[in-house]
């Protein structure tokens, strides 16, 4: 018999707070996590603002911060998010003799984790000093010499996207199946969906799933600016993320980590832990189109949503709320709206849809898991988070986007949508546990 999969713990480190309750209250009050960039000097970039995690102190979450001293920003954040989620789920951390009764060989990890940033000072010093002005070309021997002298091998090692999962393993003692994926903005939703499949198959009893990412560094900002994907509304950063608005001009680059504890229902009942919600469906697809554009008809998104509904064994008429990918780019918002209309047919305009990226920014690889946590909170409290900054709706986008203030309404089954660069589409269905 296939195991049912439930959520028994949640944790987050985000631009709107370092715990779930702080984040949720910020979203319901319409607070923005966006401000001017402080991690590096972005004054010469087309976009000079972002959504940063502020005042994070890893020592509040670990007794052994030295084990994580070389961690990239994402890895550091995910330690805090994991600590919160494990505490809620009754999972011991940082002990050689856990008293929680959990078999560590049946405790897995699945993260949608991004690459760490390069050691910018050393990297750019090597580039600048390695350039031969007389020959007008790079002297790679000189570059290698400077890089070898200046680059810290551990910091370079921490660039690998598997490292956040490695930090979690050290932190929790988890020795079950461990996976990492980096499917752009859809990564942590994929991690949650595939972790659900692992538990259903019986590969693990419990999986620590979610995402961790920070691309707030010169190369990350440069790439997204060159793609013209970021808002350049430097005169009004806090209102720059405008999903579904006629004046939207791009997303806000954010960072953070979000973790959920997924567990078989039998394990959760045996341990006597509180069940927060149930994962009942997962769908995944590829657009097979362009690496930076969604298919014009939203075919990949439609396929993923339909697959998630089929996996859940429910109809589109059963959905109470859609947590949209909602990036605030011209392309995403229009095509996502089109996909919702295809799937939900005559009911499309009656299903509430909102995007918390309007306040939280886009956490890239961590976005899906962070938004999944808001879905669980919406079910728990029967409140829908709003799409902020929606003062001038796009007349071509005519769904119910829950504009500018939260909405009290019964919420039992929700969809969380994530669509990434490269055409990756991942969707999960979450249900109130009964």
N, C-alpha and C positions, 0 to 999 in steps of 0.2 A: 504494500500500500504506500502511495506517495505521501511523504510528510508534508503537513501544512507548515508554513513558515511565518513566524511572527517577529515583531520588533520588541525587544526587552530593554533597550538602552539607547540613549542619544547623547551626543556631545558635539559642540561646535566652537570654533574660534573664528570670528568673522569681523568685518569692518563695523558691524553694529553690535558687537559685544562678544564676550568670551564664554558665554554659556547660553543655553537654549532659551531660558526665560527672558534674559535681557534682550536677546535678538527678537523674540516674538513680540515683546511689548514695544520695542522700537518700531517694528513693522506696523503694528496696529496704530501707533501714534503718527505714522507717516514720516518718521525721522530718516534722514539721509546719512549714509556712511561715506559720502563723497567729499573730498576736499583737495587742496593743492598737494602736489607730489612732494614728499619730503625724503623718501628713501635715497634719491639721487637728485642732482640738479637737472630738472626737465625744462628749464626756462627757454631753451632754444628749440624745443620740440613743438610740433603743431598742437599737441595736447599737453597741457601742463597740470592736469589733475588726475586723480584716480580714487580708488576705494581701498585704503590701506588698513591693515590691522594695527591698532595703536596700543602702546603700553603693554604689550604681551610679555609676561614673565614666566618662562618655563619652569623656574624653580618652585612655583606654586603647585605644580602638578607632579613633580618627580623628586624622589629622595636622592637620585643619582644623576644630577644634571651633567656631570662630566662625561657620561656615556653619550650624550647628545651635543657636546660642545661644538662639534664641527658640522652640525646639521644645517642643511639649507633652510630657508624660511618655511617651506611647506612641511618638511620633516619636523621642525620645531613645533609648528602649529598642531600637527596631527598627534603629537604626544599629549597635548592638553585636551584635545577633543576625545581621544581614546580614554584618558583618565576619567573624564566625566561619564562617558557612555558605560565604561566598565563598572564604575561605582553604582550607577543606577541599576545595572543588570546583575549586580552581586558577583562580579568577577574580580578576583584578587590580582593585583599587579605588583611587580617588583619584589617577588618573594620566591625563594627556592622550595618552599613548602606551603603551597596554596591550601587554604582551608575551605574553598568553595565547592569541592567535590567534582570539579570539572577535569576531565581527561584532556591534558594539553595536546595529545596527539589527535584529538577530535575537535580542537579549537583552531579554526582556519583564519586566514586574512585575505581579503580581496580589495585592493585599492585602485581607484582611478587617479593616478598620481602623475604630476608633471615633472619635467626635467628641472633641475635646480639651475640657478643662474651661474654664469661663469664668475671667476674671481676677477672682477672688472679692472681693478687697478693693475694687477699683474698682466692681464690679457692685453689691455690697451697699451701698457708700457712696452710690451714685447712688439706689438704692431708698430707703434710710433718709432721706437728706437731701432727696429729691424729694417726700416725702410731705407733704401739706398737712393739718395736724391740724385747722384750723378748718373746712375744707370736707370733711374726712374722705375725701379722694380724692387720687390721684396728680397732681402738677403735672408733666406730661410735658415741658413746656418747661424747668423746673428740672432734671428728671432728665437731659434731653439735654445741658444745659449742664455738669452735673457729670461725666457720662459722657465728654463730649468732652474735658474737662480731665484726667481721671484715667486713662482707658483707653488702653492701648498698642495701636496699630493692628496691629502684627505679632503680638502675643499673641492678639488677636481673630481675625486671619487664620488662626492656627495651630489654631483650633477646627475647621476644615473637615476632614472625614474623608479627603479625598484627600491631605492633607499628609504623612502617613508615607510614601506612595509617592513623593512629590516629593523627600523627603529621600533615599530610596534611589536615585532617579535621579541626583541630584547626586553621591552617594557612589560609585556604580558606573559612571556614564556610560551606563547602559542607555537606549536610544532606540527600543526595540521597543514593541509594544502594551502599554499600561499601563491597568490596571483597579483600581477600588476598589469594594468592596461593604460594606454594613453591615446584614446580616441577623441582627442581634442575636447570640445565643450560637452560631449556626451559621455565622457569617461566614467565619472562616478555613478551615473545612472546605470551604465553597463556593468560596473562592479557590483552594484546592488542586485541587478537582475541575474547576473551569472552566479553570484553567491547564493541567491535563492535556489537556482538550479542545483548547485552543489549539495545543499542541504536536502532538497527533494530526492536527489539520487542516493543519499546516504553517505556521501563522501565526508561529511562533517556534521557534528551536532550543532555547533555554534560557529558563526563567521563574523569577524570584525570587518565591516564593509564601509566604504565611503570614498572620500577623495581628499587630496591635498595638493595645493598648487600656489605658486606665485610667479607671475611673469612681469612683475613690476621691476624692471631693470632696463638699461638702455637698449639692449638688443630686442627685448620683448616689445617695448614701446615702439621702437623703430619699425619692426615688422608689421604691427597692426596699423600704425600710421601709414605705412606704404600701401597697405591694403585698403586704405580709406575706410576702415571698419570702426574707428573710434570717433566719438563726438569731439568736436573742436570748440565747443561752447565754453571757452575759457572765461567768459565774463559772467557765467552763471553755472558753476559746476554742480551745485546741488539740484538743479532742475534740468541738467543736461540729459539724463537718461529718461526718455519719453516714449516708452513702448506704445505702439498703436496710434501715436500722435501724428498729425499732418506735418509737424515740424521736427520729427525725429531725424537725427543726423549721425547716429552711431552709438556703440555701447561704451560703458565705462569699465576700464580694466580694474579688476579687483583681485583679492587674494584671500586665502584662508584654508581651513580644513573642517570637514564634517564627517562624523562617524556614527553609524548605527550598528547595534548588536542584533544580528539576525540569528534566529534560533528555531529549531524544530519545535513544534507545539508540544510534543511528548517530553522533550528536554525541559522546556519552560515550566510545564506542569509539575514535572518531577522535582525541579528546584524550587518551585513555589514563588517564582518571581512575577512581578506585575507585567502584564502584556499590554503594550501601548497601541498596537495596531497590527494588521496582518497584511503581508504582501501576497496578492492573489494572482497577479498577472505580469508578464514581461514580454515585450516585443522588441525586435531589433531588425534593422535593415540597412542597406546602403543605397544611395541615390544612383551610383554608377554613372555620374554625370560630370561635374567639374569639382576640383579640389576646394574652390573657394565659393561656390554658388550652390544653392539648393536647386533641385529640378523645378522648372517653372510651374509645373502642375502639383508639386509637393508629393510626388509619387512615393518617395522613400518614407516621408512622414506618415502618409496615409497607410502604407503597408505596416509600419511599426505600430501605429495605434491599433489597427485592426488585429494585428498579431497579439498584442497585449490583451485586448478584449477577449479574443478567442481563447488564449491561455487561461484567462480568469473564468471563462465559462459564463460570461455575462453579455448583455446587449448594450449598445451605446445609450439606450434610454435609461440605464441604471446609474449613469454617472451624474454626480451632484456638482462637481467642480473640476475644472482643468487648470492645473498650475502650468502656465505656458513657458516655453523657452524664452519668448518675449525679450529679445535682446535690445530693441530700440534701433535696429538697422532697418533701412527701407525694405530690403529683400526679405529678411527673416519674418518680420511681422506680417507682411502681406501674404507670403506663401504659407506660413503657419495658419493664418486665418483661413486661407483657401482649403488647406488640408482638413481643418476642423469642420468646415462646411461639407466637404465630401463625406467624411465619416459620420457626422451627426445629422446630416440631411435636414429634414424639416424642423428638427429640434435644435439646430446649431445656435440660433439666436436666443434660446432660452437657457442655455447652459452657461453659468458664470465662468469667466476666464480671467486670470490676472497674472501679472508678472512682478515678482518681488525684486527683480533686477533694477526696477525703477528707484529703489532705495538702497539695495545691497550692493549694486554693481555686479559685474560678471566675474565670478570666481573661477572661470575656465574649467579646469579639471575637477575642481571641488564644487562646482555650481549645482549639479544634479542632486548630490547628496544633501547639500544645504537646503535646497528647495524641497526635497523629500521630507526633511525635518519640519518645514513649515506646513506641509500637507498633514502630517501627523498632528501637529498643533491645531490645525483647522478642524480636523475630525474631533479631537478631544474637546475643543471649546465651542464647536458649531459657529465658528467665525471665519469669514473669508478675508485674507489680507488684500489690500487694495493695489491697483496700478496707479502709482502717483504720477504727478506732472502731466495728467491727461486733460489739459484745458482746451485743446483744440483737436478733437478727434479727426482722424483721416476719414473723409466721407466714403472712401472705398472699403474701409474696415468697419463693419457694422455689427459686430458681436457685442455681448455684454461683458465689458472688460473691468467691471467693478471699479469705476473711476474714483480716485482721490480719497476714499474713506472706506474703512472695513465694513463688512455686512454680516449681520447676525442671521443665520439661516441653518436649517438642518443639513449636516454634512456627514454622509456615511461611506460613500465610495468616491475616490478621486483618482485622477490621472496626473502623473508627473511626466512632462515631455522634455527631452533634451536632444538637440540637433547640432552636430559638430561640423567644423571645417573638415573637408575630405568626404562629406556626404554620409557620415555616420549618424544613425537615428536610433535612439533608445528610449523606451517608454515603459514605465511601471504603473501598475494599478494597486492602490492601497485601500484597505477596507477597515472600517471599525470592527474590532474583534468582538465576536459574540460566541 
